[in-house]
Amino acid sequence: MISAALVFVRMAILARILSPYDFGVAATFWITTGVLAAITEIGIDKILVQNKDGDKEHFASVAQTLLLIRGVLIAGMIFLLSGYISRFFDLPNSSGDFALLAIIPLLKGFENRGYIQKQRSMNFVPLAIIQLTPDLVSTAIAYPLAIYFNDYRSFIYISIVSGIASLIVSYAVGGGSRKFAWDKEIIVKMIVFGWPLAISSLLLMLTLQGDKIIISQYYSKYELGLFAVAFSFATFLPNNLGNVFAQIVLPFFSKIRDDAYNLSNKLRNLSSLVFWISLASIVFLMGYSEELMRFFYGERYAGVSGVVSVLVVVFFIRLIRQIPNTICMAYGDTVNIMYSNIYRQTALILTLYLAAIKVDMYLIAAVGIIGELFAMVSISYFLRGRVGENNRIWMKDSISIVAISSISYISFEWLRGGFNFIVLYLIVSSVVVFSFFKIKSGFARLG
């Protein structure tokens, strides 16, 4: 949570100094690194926690080798393709800036992953240190670098310095030096575990960056920058909560996955906790999104508060979906995670159409709710054999979130004098669907 607060403060500092155009260009940088990281992600960090051999030195050395190869591969692709990438985003004079991004994954590839193995014994102190230190450094240098460069290059150099800090700290908390090894049997095991995660990671990248990719092609860099800032503000809380839950829950559920009764109880408790945190956060952020955006980022960003209000719903539903995703991961069932992320991308088709006709950006953000509900139906269906009727919890919670947040949204819009009949339609639809689920579950209990 400290890390999330630092990211928030850093974005506020940069938004006060740099223009929405600079944020728009910076968004193309993170799309680039995100895509290439996604297509090479095979979940090596996760298998070190999930697999019974994950604490063995030889197993970890092989993992370290693959992670280094991945970092070098991503860096090479960014460097060689920088000219093509800059032209794709209509930034032909920025190919050198894109080439500089290659340093970031290269630094990541050389990190010592010993801190990951310590999570197996529920020791999260090394992980907390390595996540917090780069954010402390980045926040400390954000103001002087933004003043010095006074444009989008600030983001690149902040990330490079952050990567250096992360590399140094990884050896301080990861157990000293790290060995490298090559073992075909272990590599095959990691690839079998990880290939669905590579596809899922690409699909997840599209979930996080797909809207921005589409907006970058149909809207100006200024508008892309506004959307990127709204996205950052709306997602910092659910995404960081999701990271916390995932790090803690995966090793815990991996230990009790064969104890059906204990697993069921823990699932219900965790689901209830996540639901109430999500609901309270959504209502608060909807009610004060405009005031918060104006206070932290300045007057020019207050106009995207509607986008913020929609995006918080999208990503808190995704936070709820993190629970069944983690259960799948605990069983080594990465294929079903991949399928759910495939269903999630159905929303991008509608997003592409809406962007082509230049609708308001809050409608583009709203399409994400449809995608998240499709993904939730998918993952819940595939988990029914493992968790029984518990698989209904997440769908019920998601529908409840949509219904209640729709009512909250229209209430706040009325108070602000910005009533919209499209939102009224969404409310009525949500309430009807929610009522259907409640009536159906009532008849099921009677039966």
PANURO-16142 format. One record per residue (C-alpha): residue number from 0; residue in one letter; z, y, x. Coordinates in steps of 0.25 Angstrom, whole numbers, plus 2048, in hexadecimal, padded with zeros to 3 digits. Each point is the difference from the previous one (the first is absolute). Layout:
N
> NUM,a,Z,Y,X .
...
END
This chain:
447
> 0,m,800,800,800 .
> 1,i,802,809,80C .
> 2,s,7F2,7FD,805 .
> 3,a,7FB,803,7F2 .
> 4,a,807,80D,800 .
> 5,l,7FA,803,80E .
> 6,v,7F2,7FD,7FB .
> 7,f,803,80A,7F4 .
> 8,v,805,80B,809 .
> 9,r,7F4,7FE,80A .
> 10,m,7F6,801,7F5 .
> 11,a,807,80D,7FA .
> 12,i,7FF,806,80E .
> 13,l,7F2,7FD,802 .
> 14,a,7FC,804,7F2 .
> 15,r,806,80E,802 .
> 16,i,7F8,802,80D .
> 17,l,7F3,7F9,7FD .
> 18,s,7F6,801,7F5 .
> 19,p,7FC,7F5,7F6 .
> 20,y,7F3,7FF,807 .
> 21,d,807,7FB,80C .
> 22,f,808,7F6,7F8 .
> 23,g,7F3,7FC,7FA .
> 24,v,7FA,7FD,80E .
> 25,a,80D,7F9,805 .
> 26,a,7FF,7F7,7F4 .
> 27,t,7F2,7FB,805 .
> 28,f,807,7FC,80D .
> 29,w,80B,7F8,7F9 .
> 30,i,7F5,7F9,7F7 .
> 31,t,7F9,7FC,80D .
> 32,t,80C,7FA,807 .
> 33,g,804,7FA,7F3 .
> 34,v,7F3,7F9,7FD .
> 35,l,7FF,7FA,80E .
> 36,a,80F,7FC,801 .
> 37,a,7FE,7F9,7F2 .
> 38,i,7F4,7F7,804 .
> 39,t,808,7FB,80C .
> 40,e,80D,7FE,7F9 .
> 41,i,804,7F1,800 .
> 42,g,80F,802,7FD .
> 43,i,805,7FC,80E .
> 44,d,80D,808,7FE .
> 45,k,803,7F9,7F3 .
> 46,i,7FE,7F2,806 .
> 47,l,80A,803,80B .
> 48,v,80A,802,7F5 .
> 49,q,7FB,7F5,7F6 .
> 50,n,7FD,7F5,809 .
> 51,k,80A,7F6,805 .
> 52,d,7FB,801,80E .
> 53,g,800,80F,800 .
> 54,d,80C,801,809 .
> 55,k,7FB,7F8,80B .
> 56,e,7FB,807,80C .
> 57,h,7F3,7F9,802 .
> 58,f,7FC,803,7F1 .
> 59,a,804,80F,802 .
> 60,s,7F7,801,80D .
> 61,v,7F4,7FB,7F9 .
> 62,a,802,80A,7F4 .
> 63,q,802,80B,80B .
> 64,t,7F2,7FC,806 .
> 65,l,7F9,800,7F2 .
> 66,l,807,80E,7FD .
> 67,l,7FB,806,80E .
> 68,i,7F2,7FA,7FD .
> 69,r,800,807,7F2 .
> 70,g,804,80D,806 .
> 71,v,7F5,800,80A .
> 72,l,7F6,7FC,7F6 .
> 73,i,803,80B,7F6 .
> 74,a,800,80A,80C .
> 75,g,7F3,7FC,804 .
> 76,m,7FA,800,7F2 .
> 77,i,805,80E,7FE .
> 78,f,7FB,805,80D .
> 79,l,7F2,7FA,7FF .
> 80,l,7FE,804,7F2 .
> 81,s,806,80E,800 .
> 82,g,7F2,807,7FF .
> 83,y,7FC,7F8,7F4 .
> 84,i,80E,802,7F9 .
> 85,s,800,80F,802 .
> 86,r,7F2,800,7F9 .
> 87,f,804,7F8,7F5 .
> 88,f,80B,80A,7FD .
> 89,d,7F7,80B,802 .
> 90,l,807,805,80C .
> 91,p,7F5,7FF,80B .
> 92,n,807,809,80A .
> 93,s,80D,7F8,800 .
> 94,s,7FB,7F3,806 .
> 95,g,809,803,80C .
> 96,d,80C,801,7F8 .
> 97,f,7FE,7F3,7F9 .
> 98,a,7FE,7F9,80E .
> 99,l,80E,805,804 .
> 100,l,806,7F8,7F4 .
> 101,a,7FD,7F4,808 .
> 102,i,80C,803,809 .
> 103,i,809,7FD,7F3 .
> 104,p,7FD,7F1,7FE .
> 105,l,800,7FE,80F .
> 106,l,80E,804,801 .
> 107,k,804,7F8,7F4 .
> 108,g,7FA,7F3,807 .
> 109,f,808,801,80C .
> 110,e,80E,801,7F8 .
> 111,n,80A,7F6,802 .
> 112,r,802,7F9,7F3 .
> 113,g,80E,7F9,804 .
> 114,y,807,809,7F5 .
> 115,i,7F8,7F9,7F5 .
> 116,q,807,7F2,804 .
> 117,k,80D,806,7FF .
> 118,q,7FE,802,7F1 .
> 119,r,801,7F1,7FE .
> 120,s,80F,801,802 .
> 121,m,800,80D,7F7 .
> 122,n,802,809,80B .
> 123,f,7F8,80D,7FD .
> 124,v,806,809,80A .
> 125,p,7F5,7FF,80A .
> 126,l,7F5,801,7F4 .
> 127,a,808,80D,7FB .
> 128,i,800,806,80E .
> 129,i,7F1,7FD,803 .
> 130,q,7FC,806,7F2 .
> 131,l,809,80C,802 .
> 132,t,7FD,805,80E .
> 133,p,7F1,803,7FE .
> 134,d,803,808,7F4 .
> 135,l,80B,808,807 .
> 136,v,7F6,803,80B .
> 137,s,7F5,803,7F7 .
> 138,t,808,809,7F7 .
> 139,a,806,808,80D .
> 140,i,7F2,802,805 .
> 141,a,7F9,803,7F3 .
> 142,y,802,80F,800 .
> 143,p,7FC,804,80E .
> 144,l,7F4,7F7,800 .
> 145,a,7FC,806,7F2 .
> 146,i,802,80E,806 .
> 147,y,7F8,7FD,80D .
> 148,f,7F4,7F9,7FA .
> 149,n,801,806,7F2 .
> 150,d,7F6,7F6,7FA .
> 151,y,7FE,7F1,7FD .
> 152,r,801,7FC,80F .
> 153,s,80F,802,7FE .
> 154,f,801,7F3,7F8 .
> 155,i,7F9,7F8,80C .
> 156,y,809,804,80B .
> 157,i,80C,7FF,7F7 .
> 158,s,7FC,7F1,7FE .
> 159,i,7FD,7FE,80F .
> 160,v,80E,805,804 .
> 161,s,806,7F8,7F5 .
> 162,g,7F9,7F3,805 .
> 163,i,805,802,80E .
> 164,a,80E,802,7FB .
> 165,s,7FF,7F3,7F7 .
> 166,l,7FB,7F8,80C .
> 167,i,80B,804,809 .
> 168,v,80B,7FE,7F6 .
> 169,s,7FA,7F2,7FD .
> 170,y,803,7FB,80E .
> 171,a,80E,806,7FF .
> 172,v,804,7F9,7F3 .
> 173,g,7F7,7F4,801 .
> 174,g,807,7F8,80B .
> 175,g,7F9,806,80D .
> 176,s,7F3,7FA,805 .
> 177,r,7F7,7F8,7F7 .
> 178,k,7F8,7F4,804 .
> 179,f,7F1,7FD,7FC .
> 180,a,7FB,7F2,7FD .
> 181,w,7F5,7F8,7FA .
> 182,d,801,7F4,7F7 .
> 183,k,7F5,7FC,7F7 .
> 184,e,809,7F8,7F7 .
> 185,i,809,80C,7FD .
> 186,i,7F4,809,7FF .
> 187,v,7F9,7F7,7F5 .
> 188,k,80E,800,7F9 .
> 189,m,800,80F,800 .
> 190,i,7F2,802,7FC .
> 191,v,802,7F6,7F4 .
> 192,f,80C,808,7FC .
> 193,g,7FA,80D,802 .
> 194,w,7F1,800,7FC .
> 195,p,804,803,7F1 .
> 196,l,809,80B,805 .
> 197,a,7F4,806,808 .
> 198,i,7F9,801,7F3 .
> 199,s,80C,805,7F8 .
> 200,s,803,80A,80B .
> 201,l,7F1,805,7FE .
> 202,l,802,801,7F1 .
> 203,l,80E,806,802 .
> 204,m,7F9,80B,809 .
> 205,l,7F6,802,7F4 .
> 206,t,80D,802,7F7 .
> 207,l,806,80A,809 .
> 208,q,7F3,807,805 .
> 209,g,7F5,7FC,7F6 .
> 210,d,802,80D,7F8 .
> 211,k,7FF,808,80C .
> 212,i,7F4,7F9,805 .
> 213,i,7F9,803,7F3 .
> 214,i,805,80E,7FF .
> 215,s,7FB,803,80E .
> 216,q,7F2,7FD,7FC .
> 217,y,800,808,7F3 .
> 218,y,80A,80B,802 .
> 219,s,802,80A,80B .
> 220,k,809,7FF,80C .
> 221,y,809,80A,7F9 .
> 222,e,801,7F8,7F4 .
> 223,l,802,7F3,808 .
> 224,g,80C,808,807 .
> 225,l,806,803,7F3 .
> 226,f,800,7F2,7FB .
> 227,a,805,7FB,80E .
> 228,v,80C,809,7FF .
> 229,a,803,7FC,7F2 .
> 230,f,7FE,7F1,804 .
> 231,s,80A,802,80C .
> 232,f,80A,806,7F7 .
> 233,a,7FF,7F6,7F4 .
> 234,t,800,7F4,809 .
> 235,f,80B,803,80B .
> 236,l,80C,7FB,7F7 .
> 237,p,7F9,7F3,7FA .
> 238,n,7F9,7FC,80D .
> 239,n,80D,802,808 .
> 240,l,808,7F8,7F6 .
> 241,g,7F6,7F5,800 .
> 242,n,801,7FF,80F .
> 243,v,80F,7FF,7FF .
> 244,f,7FF,7F5,7F5 .
> 245,a,7F5,7F8,807 .
> 246,q,808,800,80E .
> 247,i,80D,7FB,7FA .
> 248,v,7FB,7F7,7F5 .
> 249,l,7F6,7F8,807 .
> 250,p,809,7F9,80A .
> 251,f,80B,7FF,7F5 .
> 252,f,7F6,7FA,7F6 .
> 253,s,7FA,7F7,80B .
> 254,k,80E,7F9,801 .
> 255,i,803,7FE,7F2 .
> 256,r,7F2,7FD,7FB .
> 257,d,803,7F1,7FD .
> 258,d,80D,804,7F8 .
> 259,a,7FA,802,7F2 .
> 260,y,80D,805,7FA .
> 261,n,804,809,80B .
> 262,l,7F2,806,801 .
> 263,s,7FF,802,7F1 .
> 264,n,80D,808,800 .
> 265,k,7FC,809,80C .
> 266,l,7F3,803,7FA .
> 267,r,806,805,7F3 .
> 268,n,80A,809,807 .
> 269,l,7F5,805,80A .
> 270,s,7F6,803,7F5 .
> 271,s,80B,807,7F7 .
> 272,l,804,809,80C .
> 273,v,7F1,803,804 .
> 274,f,7FD,804,7F1 .
> 275,w,80B,80A,7FE .
> 276,i,7FE,806,80E .
> 277,s,7F1,802,7FC .
> 278,l,802,805,7F2 .
> 279,a,80A,80B,805 .
> 280,s,7F8,804,80B .
> 281,i,7F3,801,7F8 .
> 282,v,807,809,7F5 .
> 283,f,806,809,80B .
> 284,l,7F3,802,808 .
> 285,m,7F8,802,7F3 .
> 286,g,80A,80B,7FB .
> 287,y,800,807,80D .
> 288,s,7F3,7FD,807 .
> 289,e,7FA,80E,7FF .
> 290,e,80D,807,805 .
> 291,l,802,7F6,80B .
> 292,m,7F1,801,805 .
> 293,r,802,810,800 .
> 294,f,80D,7FF,807 .
> 295,f,7FC,7F7,80B .
> 296,y,7F1,802,802 .
> 297,g,7FE,80E,7FB .
> 298,e,7F9,806,7F4 .
> 299,r,7F2,7FB,803 .
> 300,y,804,7F2,7FE .
> 301,a,808,802,7F3 .
> 302,g,7F3,7FE,7F8 .
> 303,v,800,7F1,803 .
> 304,s,80D,7FC,7FA .
> 305,g,7F9,7F9,7F4 .
> 306,v,7FA,7F7,80B .
> 307,v,80E,7FE,806 .
> 308,s,805,7FC,7F2 .
> 309,v,7F5,7F5,7FE .
> 310,l,801,7FB,80E .
> 311,v,80F,7FD,7FF .
> 312,v,7FE,7F7,7F4 .
> 313,v,7F5,7F8,808 .
> 314,f,808,7FE,80C .
> 315,f,80D,7FD,7F9 .
> 316,i,7F9,7F5,7F9 .
> 317,r,7FB,7FB,80D .
> 318,l,80F,800,805 .
> 319,i,803,7F7,7F5 .
> 320,r,7F4,7F7,804 .
> 321,q,806,7FF,80E .
> 322,i,80B,7F6,7FA .
> 323,p,7F6,7F5,7FC .
> 324,n,7F7,803,80D .
> 325,t,80C,7FD,808 .
> 326,i,803,7F4,7F9 .
> 327,c,7F2,7FB,803 .
> 328,m,802,804,80E .
> 329,a,80D,7F8,801 .
> 330,y,7F9,7F3,7FC .
> 331,g,7F4,803,809 .
> 332,d,7F7,802,7F4 .
> 333,t,7F8,80B,805 .
> 334,v,7F3,7FC,7F8 .
> 335,n,807,805,7F3 .
> 336,i,803,80D,806 .
> 337,m,7F1,802,804 .
> 338,y,7FC,7FC,7F1 .
> 339,s,809,80B,7FB .
> 340,n,7FB,80A,809 .
> 341,i,7F2,7FC,7FC .
> 342,y,803,803,7F1 .
> 343,r,806,80D,805 .
> 344,q,7F3,805,805 .
> 345,t,7F9,800,7F2 .
> 346,a,806,80E,7FE .
> 347,l,7F7,805,80B .
> 348,i,7F3,7FE,7F8 .
> 349,l,806,809,7F6 .
> 350,t,805,80A,80A .
> 351,l,7F2,800,807 .
> 352,y,7F9,804,7F2 .
> 353,l,80B,80B,7FD .
> 354,a,7FE,806,80E .
> 355,a,7F1,800,7FE .
> 356,i,801,808,7F3 .
> 357,k,80B,809,807 .
> 358,v,80C,7FF,7F7 .
> 359,d,80D,806,803 .
> 360,m,807,7F8,80B .
> 361,y,80C,7FC,7F8 .
> 362,l,7F7,7F7,7F8 .
> 363,i,7FB,7FA,80C .
> 364,a,80F,7FD,804 .
> 365,a,803,7FB,7F2 .
> 366,v,7F5,7F4,802 .
> 367,g,80A,7FA,80A .
> 368,i,80A,7FD,7F5 .
> 369,i,7F5,7F7,7FA .
> 370,g,7FE,7F9,80D .
> 371,e,80F,7FE,803 .
> 372,l,801,7F9,7F2 .
> 373,f,7F5,7F7,803 .
> 374,a,806,7FC,80D .
> 375,m,80D,7FE,7F9 .
> 376,v,7FB,7F7,7F6 .
> 377,s,7F9,7F8,80B .
> 378,i,80C,7FE,809 .
> 379,s,809,7FD,7F4 .
> 380,y,7F7,7F5,7FB .
> 381,f,7FE,7F9,80D .
> 382,l,80F,800,803 .
> 383,r,804,7FA,7F2 .
> 384,g,801,7F2,806 .
> 385,r,80A,804,80B .
> 386,v,809,80A,7F9 .
> 387,g,7FE,7FB,7F1 .
> 388,e,803,80B,7F5 .
> 389,n,804,80A,80B .
> 390,n,7F1,803,802 .
> 391,r,801,808,7F3 .
> 392,i,80A,80A,805 .
> 393,w,7F6,808,809 .
> 394,m,7F6,801,7F5 .
> 395,k,80A,805,7F6 .
> 396,d,806,80A,80A .
> 397,s,7F2,805,803 .
> 398,i,7FC,802,7F1 .
> 399,s,80E,807,7FE .
> 400,i,7FD,809,80C .
> 401,v,7F3,804,7FA .
> 402,a,805,803,7F2 .
> 403,i,80C,808,804 .
> 404,s,7F9,808,80B .
> 405,s,7F5,803,7F6 .
> 406,i,80A,806,7F6 .
> 407,s,807,807,80C .
> 408,y,7F2,806,805 .
> 409,i,7FC,805,7F2 .
> 410,s,80E,806,7FE .
> 411,f,800,808,80D .
> 412,e,7F1,804,7FD .
> 413,w,805,806,7F3 .
> 414,l,80B,807,806 .
> 415,r,7F7,806,80B .
> 416,g,7F5,804,7F5 .
> 417,g,7F6,7F6,805 .
> 418,f,7FE,7F6,7F5 .
> 419,n,7F4,7F7,802 .
> 420,f,7FB,7F7,7F5 .
> 421,i,7FB,7F5,80A .
> 422,v,80F,7FE,804 .
> 423,l,804,7FF,7F2 .
> 424,y,7F6,7F5,7FE .
> 425,l,806,7F9,80C .
> 426,i,80E,801,7FA .
> 427,v,7FC,7FA,7F3 .
> 428,s,7F8,7F5,807 .
> 429,s,80C,7FD,809 .
> 430,v,80A,800,7F5 .
> 431,v,7F7,7F6,7F8 .
> 432,v,7FF,7F7,80B .
> 433,f,80E,800,804 .
> 434,s,804,7FE,7F1 .
> 435,f,7F7,7F4,800 .
> 436,f,807,7FA,80C .
> 437,k,80D,802,7FA .
> 438,i,7FC,7FA,7F2 .
> 439,k,7F9,7F4,807 .
> 440,s,80D,7FD,808 .
> 441,g,808,801,7F4 .
> 442,f,7F8,7F6,7F9 .
> 443,a,800,7F7,80C .
> 444,r,810,800,800 .
> 445,l,800,7FD,7F1 .
> 446,g,7F7,7F4,802 .
END
